Amino acid sequence: MSAFTTEDLFQIMRECAGEEEAVDLSSAAAEQEFGLLGYDSLALMEAISRVERGYGIALPEETLGEALTPAAFVAVVNAALADRMPAAGAA
């Protein structure tokens, strides 16, 4: 499975909460806090739920409180995906 990207997250966020017209959800936005991008905790909770269901992973409960930026959220998701994958060469 390929890595989860910021673009993947932004697509989910758009579906969950819409997108403010003035907000630029480009790669530069990845380092801005979700609140500055116009997304509240309910939108993040919905995004977490969708990612968990869509990727078959369980994200740590701390994700909402600790992943304050899209880049941090993507890192948490990719860490969970890596933990789920069997080690290369293990048989």
N, C-alpha and C positions, 0 to 999 in steps of 0.2 A: 504494500500500500504506500502511496506517495505521502509526503509530509503534508500536514495541515498548514495552510498559508494564511497570511493576513487577508488576502483576497477572499479566501473561503469564509473567514470570520465575518468580513464586511458584508458578504452576500447573506449570511445568516442573520446578521444584525438588521440589515435592510428588511428582510422578511419578518423579523420579530417586531420591530418598532418603527419601521419606516426610516426615512432619511431627511434630515433638515436640509433645505435647499442651499443654505449658506455653508454647510459643512463639506469640506473636501476630504473624502475618504480615500485618499491616495496613500502611497507608501509612507509619505511624510507624516500622516496622521497616526501611524503605528506607535509612535512614541508619546502621543498626547493621551491624557487621562480620558476615560470614557465619559465622564461628566462634561468635560470640555467639548466633546464631540456630540453632546446632546443625548447620551444614553444613560438612563437611570438604572438602579439595581434590579428593577423588574425586568427590563430588557436583557440585562446580563443573566439573570436567572433563567429566562426563556432560552437564551443562546446556549447556556450550559446544558440545559435539558436536551436541546436539539443536537448538540455535539455528542453528548453521551449516547443518545439513541442512534444517531446516524453513523457513529464510528464504533459503537459497541464497547465503549470504555466507561469507567467511572472516574470522574474528576474529584480530587480532594475537596472536602467541604471548605477549606480555606481559600479555594480559587477565587471566590467572589471578593473576599477581603484583601487578598494579596496581589492579584493580577489586576492592577489598576490601569494598565494600558493594553491596547490590542497586541503589542509585541509580547508582553508578559503572558497574556492569555494564550497566545499561539504557542509559546514555549512550554506552558503547562500541558497543553493538549498533545504536543509532540512528545513530551516526556512520558505521558500516559500511553501513547501509541507505541513508543519504543519499549516500555515495560511489558506490553502485551505480546510483542513479537518474540518468537523463540530465538534463541541465540544462533547465529550463523554457524553452520557445521554441526549443530547438535542433532543427533539422530538416535 
